[in-house]
Structures are given as structure tokens and as C-alpha cells.
């Protein structure tokens, strides 16, 4: 039976950043092979082709509370 380990939020954050190849920043060259390397590392890639629901200039009033 495996032991449950407790880690701080900072340690967990650092682990995930390194695991997702985000550290050091821009460590992978901007080439198609870099995408394949990330997919190999993570095992999958989620692609969401949906467009934004609205432009930023149209959403300014929707987030403001009523007075």
C-alpha cells in the first residue's frame, strides 16, 4: 500500500510547471516538433476550436455589479 504524501502548494505548482514543460520559460523551440514532444510527455492534447463568445469591448458592462 502506498503512503499518502502531503506537499505544499508551491511544491505542487513547481512540479506541474516542470512536468508540462513550462520551465524554464520558452525552453522548447517554436517548431512543430515541440508540440509533438509535449504530446509525448503528457500523453494527450485537448484542442478546443470554439471561438470566444464575445469581444472584450462588448463584455465590459456584463461583469459590473448593479447599484
C-alpha positions in Angstrom: 0.0 0.0 0.0 1.4 3.4 -0.9 1.9 6.1 1.5 0.0 9.4 1.1 2.4 12.4 0.9 1.5 15.9 1.7 3.2 18.7 -0.3 2.9 22.4 -0.2 1.1 24.4 -2.9 4.4 25.8 -4.0 6.0 22.4 -4.4 2.9 21.1 -6.3 2.9 24.2 -8.6 6.6 23.8 -9.4 6.1 20.1 -10.2 3.3 20.8 -12.6 5.1 23.6 -14.3 8.2 21.4 -14.9 6.0 18.4 -15.9 4.2 20.4 -18.5 7.5 21.7 -20.0 6.8 25.3 -19.0 10.0 25.7 -17.0 12.3 27.2 -17.9 10.1 29.6 -20.0 10.4 29.1 -23.7 12.6 26.2 -23.3 11.2 24.5 -26.4 11.9 26.0 -29.9 8.9 27.3 -31.8 8.7 24.3 -34.2 6.1 21.6 -34.8 8.4 19.0 -33.2 8.0 20.9 -29.9 4.2 20.2 -30.0 4.9 16.5 -30.6 7.3 16.5 -27.7 4.7 17.9 -25.3 2.1 15.4 -26.5 4.6 12.6 -26.0 5.3 13.9 -22.5 1.7 14.5 -21.5 0.1 11.6 -23.4 -2.7 13.7 -24.9 -3.6 17.2 -26.1 -7.0 18.9 -25.8 -7.9 21.2 -28.7 -10.9 23.5 -28.3 -11.8 25.1 -31.7 -14.6 27.2 -30.3 -14.3 31.0 -30.7 -14.6 33.5 -27.9 -18.3 34.2 -27.0 -17.8 38.0 -27.4 -15.1 40.6 -28.0 -13.6 42.2 -24.9 -15.1 45.6 -25.8 -18.6 44.1 -25.6 -18.1 42.4 -22.2 -17.2 45.4 -20.0 -20.7 46.0 -18.7 -21.7 42.4 -18.1 -19.2 42.0 -15.2 -20.1 45.1 -13.3 -22.4 44.9 -10.3 -25.7 46.8 -10.3 -26.0 49.7 -8.0 
